[in-house]
């Protein structure tokens, strides 16, 4: 199973997991160039995401659940997550979200973990310091998704039904 994790924002963190193994991760900047509208940011994001999906062929895309804080940041986040849903639907890919508190609790044991703790935890998977908190969040989302959805079905069913395989 291949999982694509996205921390959608102007600086989007991304990570790719293949059968529980971190393959690649990074950060992509979608800050509009001088004179460009937000519409160009969304077009560039969609083009980039479509290219990754066509290259990697993920089975699942996970992204951070949008929080409505108001203002321009919320507009950007909501529009980017809409593009994720568009691309997923276009390519027949399942997608899901994770709440930041859930991710922090899974990664660090506390739903209010700070950026430093999240970056340290992501570094254990990366084997290096993350580029920034966006990459860290994407790496942790990918590992979280694998822990929740990536187990082979027979193993998951065996655990659910007392250890017997079918």
N, C-alpha and C positions, 0 to 999 in steps of 0.2 A: 504494500500500500504506500502510495506517495502522498504526502501531505504538504500543502503550501500554506504557510502562516504569514499573515500580514498585519502589521501595526500601522493602519492607515492614517496618514497625516501628510502635511507638506513634506516632511522627511519621513518616508515610509520605510519601516523596517520590514525585512522579509527573511524567511527561512524555509528550507526544503528538507523534509525528512523522507527517507526511503527505507521502509521496513524497520523503523526505529532508529536508524542511523542518520545523524545530521550530515547532509551532503554539502550544503552551501548556505550562506546567509550574507546579509549586507544591508545597506541603506541606499535608497534612491530618493533624490531630491526633486520635488515637483514645484518648487517656487517659480512663479511666473517670471518670465524675463520682463525687462522694462517695457511698458506699453501693452503687455498682454493682459487679457482678462482672466478671471477664474475659469472661464470656459476652456481656455487653452490648457490650464492645469489639468482639468478633467479629461480632456482629449488625450493629453500626453500620458496620463495615468492609465487610461483605458488601452492605449496602444501598447504601452509597456507590459501591462498585465496580460493582454491577449498574446503577446510574444512569449512571455514566460509559460503560459498555459499550453501554447502550441509546442513549446520545446520540452517541457517537463512532463506533461500529461498527468496532472495530479488527480487523485481519486477524491480528495477532500480539500476544501479551502476553509481555513479558520481565520477569523479576524476578531478584533476587540469590539465588544458591544458598544454602540454609540451612546455617549452620555450627553444630554442636552444641557450644556452649560450656558448657552446663549452666545450671540455674537458671531463674528466671522469664523472662528475655529469650529463651531458647530456646523455652520454651513459647509465648510470644506469637508469635515468628517462625514456628514450625512451624504453628501454628493459622491465622495470616494467609495463609501460602502455600497451605495447604489450601483456604482460601476462594477464592483466585485460581484454583486448579485446578477447583473446583466451578463457579464462574461461567463459566470458559472452556468447560468441558464442556457446561454448560447452553445456551450460545449458539453452540456449534460453532466455537470460536476456538482456533487453535493457540497453544501456549505453549512457552516455553523458559526456561532459566536461564543465568546466567553466574556463574562463580566470581569472587570479589573480586580475586584475584590476576590473573586473565585480563583483567578490566576495567581494572585499574590499569596493567598492561603495555600494553594497547591505547591507553589515554588518555594516559599519561605516559611510557611507555617503560621502566617499572620496576614489577615486580609487588609491590613494597613501598612504593609512592608514599604520601606522607602526605596527610591531609585537605586541607591547604593547597594542595598541588599539584593535587589533584583539583578543588578549588573554583576554582582559577585556570583550569584547562583547561575546566571547564564554563562559566565566564564568557565564554570565547571564542565559544561557541555561543549563549549567551544574550544577549550584548551588554550584560550587567550582572553585578553580583555576585550569585551564588545566595543564596537566602534562608538556606540552611544546607547542611550536607553531605548531607542526605537528598535535597534537590532536585538538588544537583550530581550525586550518584550516579545518580539517575533520568535526568537529561539525558544523561549519558555512556552509560548503558545503552541509551537510545533510539538514540543515534548509533551505538553499537557494533552494535546489532541491524540498523540500516539498512545498515551496511557489510557485515554478514555475510549478511543475508537479503533486503535490500530491492531489490537490483538487478533490473531486468527480466530475465526468464528467458533471453531471446535473447542479451542482453549477457553474462550469466553463462556460458551455454553457449558463446558465441563465444570467450570468454577461456579456457575449459576446453579447447576443441578447436582452438586455434591461430589464433583471430581470424576464422574464417569464420562468417557468420550463416546461419541456416537458413530 
